[in-house]
Amino acid sequence: MNKIRRLSRAAQLNIAGLALTAAGMLLQIVTGSMLYPSFAGPIVLLLSAVVVALVPGRWTAWVGLFVPLLLGLGAIVAALMTGAFIAQLTNFGEPGILLGSLMHVIGLVGAVAGGAAMLPQPVRTIQ
């Protein structure tokens, strides 16, 4: 009952990336971006970060990888289809949306990298 889960650097990167992506999406919503009609994306990202941080088990590495990977692939497909996300990344006239978009991209890259790096690592606990 007194076991404390020690997070690897990969898990820390994954959690930070998930949180940064959620914060970037929230900043985009608050500053007027119309790409996200609800708060579902940031909620899923933050819940995923909590699962990776607090729930022991090998499957949490898969959550940490698949959630940002799927959101990233969705963003790429949407960017290719509409170009709206690319426009947000290049519109210097809307600094809040630009910063949120950059946070979104950087966070997704970090979360996917951390999630991928977590897969081969064993779960560690301290007795």
C-alpha positions as CSV (number, residue, x, y, z in Angstrom):
1,M,0.0,0.0,0.0
2,N,3.0,2.3,0.5
3,K,4.3,1.9,-3.0
4,I,5.1,5.0,-4.9
5,R,5.4,5.0,-8.6
6,R,8.6,6.5,-9.9
7,L,8.1,8.0,-13.3
8,S,10.7,7.6,-16.0
9,R,11.9,10.5,-18.0
10,A,9.9,9.2,-21.0
11,A,6.7,9.2,-18.8
12,Q,7.5,12.7,-17.6
13,L,8.0,13.9,-21.3
14,N,4.7,12.2,-22.2
15,I,2.8,13.8,-19.4
16,A,4.3,17.2,-20.1
17,G,3.5,16.8,-23.8
18,L,-0.1,15.8,-23.1
19,A,-0.6,18.8,-20.7
20,L,1.1,21.2,-23.1
21,T,-1.1,20.1,-26.0
22,A,-4.2,20.4,-23.8
23,A,-3.1,23.9,-22.7
24,G,-2.4,24.9,-26.4
25,M,-5.9,23.7,-27.4
26,L,-7.5,25.6,-24.6
27,L,-5.6,28.7,-25.5
28,Q,-6.7,28.4,-29.1
29,I,-10.4,28.0,-28.0
30,V,-10.2,31.0,-25.6
31,T,-8.6,33.2,-28.2
32,G,-11.2,32.5,-30.9
33,S,-10.1,29.5,-32.9
34,M,-13.1,27.8,-34.5
35,L,-11.3,24.4,-35.0
36,Y,-12.4,23.0,-31.7
37,P,-16.1,23.2,-31.1
38,S,-15.9,21.6,-27.6
39,F,-13.5,21.0,-24.8
40,A,-13.4,17.2,-25.5
41,G,-9.9,17.2,-26.8
42,P,-8.3,19.0,-23.8
43,I,-10.3,16.9,-21.4
44,V,-9.2,13.6,-23.1
45,L,-5.5,14.8,-23.1
46,L,-5.6,15.8,-19.4
47,L,-7.3,12.5,-18.4
48,S,-4.6,10.6,-20.4
49,A,-1.9,12.5,-18.5
50,V,-3.5,11.7,-15.2
51,V,-3.7,8.0,-16.2
52,V,-0.1,7.9,-17.2
53,A,1.0,9.7,-14.1
54,L,-1.0,7.8,-11.5
55,V,-2.2,4.5,-12.7
56,P,0.4,1.6,-12.5
57,G,0.6,-0.9,-15.3
58,R,2.1,-1.5,-18.7
59,W,-1.1,-0.5,-20.6
60,T,-0.7,3.2,-19.5
61,A,2.3,3.5,-21.9
62,W,-0.1,2.6,-24.7
63,V,-2.6,5.3,-23.6
64,G,0.3,7.8,-23.5
65,L,1.2,6.9,-27.1
66,F,-2.1,6.3,-28.8
67,V,-4.0,9.4,-27.5
68,P,-1.6,12.0,-28.9
69,L,-0.8,9.9,-31.9
70,L,-4.4,9.7,-32.9
71,L,-5.0,13.4,-32.2
72,G,-1.8,14.2,-34.2
73,L,-2.9,12.1,-37.2
74,G,-6.3,13.8,-37.0
75,A,-4.7,17.2,-37.0
76,I,-2.6,16.3,-40.0
77,V,-5.5,15.0,-42.0
78,A,-7.6,18.1,-41.1
79,A,-4.7,20.3,-42.1
80,L,-4.4,18.6,-45.4
81,M,-8.1,18.7,-46.1
82,T,-8.9,22.3,-45.0
83,G,-5.6,24.1,-44.3
84,A,-7.1,25.8,-41.3
85,F,-4.6,24.6,-38.8
86,I,-1.7,25.6,-41.1
87,A,-3.3,29.0,-41.4
88,Q,-3.3,29.3,-37.6
89,L,0.4,28.3,-37.5
90,T,1.3,31.1,-40.0
91,N,-1.1,33.9,-38.9
92,F,1.1,36.3,-36.9
93,G,-1.9,38.7,-36.6
94,E,-3.5,36.4,-33.9
95,P,-0.8,35.9,-31.4
96,G,-2.9,33.8,-29.0
97,I,-4.0,31.4,-31.6
98,L,-0.5,31.2,-33.0
99,L,1.0,30.5,-29.6
100,G,-1.7,27.9,-28.8
101,S,-1.1,26.2,-32.2
102,L,2.6,26.0,-31.5
103,M,2.0,24.6,-28.0
104,H,-0.3,22.1,-29.6
105,V,2.3,20.9,-32.1
106,I,5.2,20.9,-29.7
107,G,3.1,19.1,-27.1
108,L,2.0,16.4,-29.5
109,V,5.5,15.7,-30.7
110,G,6.7,15.5,-27.1
111,A,3.8,13.3,-26.0
112,V,4.3,10.9,-28.9
113,A,8.1,10.7,-28.4
114,G,7.6,10.1,-24.6
115,G,4.9,7.5,-25.3
116,A,7.0,5.6,-27.8
117,A,10.0,5.7,-25.4
118,M,7.9,4.4,-22.5
119,L,6.9,1.2,-24.3
120,P,10.1,-0.9,-23.8
121,Q,10.6,0.3,-20.2
122,P,9.4,-1.8,-17.2
123,V,7.1,-0.2,-14.6
124,R,9.1,0.8,-11.5
125,T,7.9,1.0,-8.0
126,I,9.6,1.7,-4.7
127,Q,8.9,-0.5,-1.7
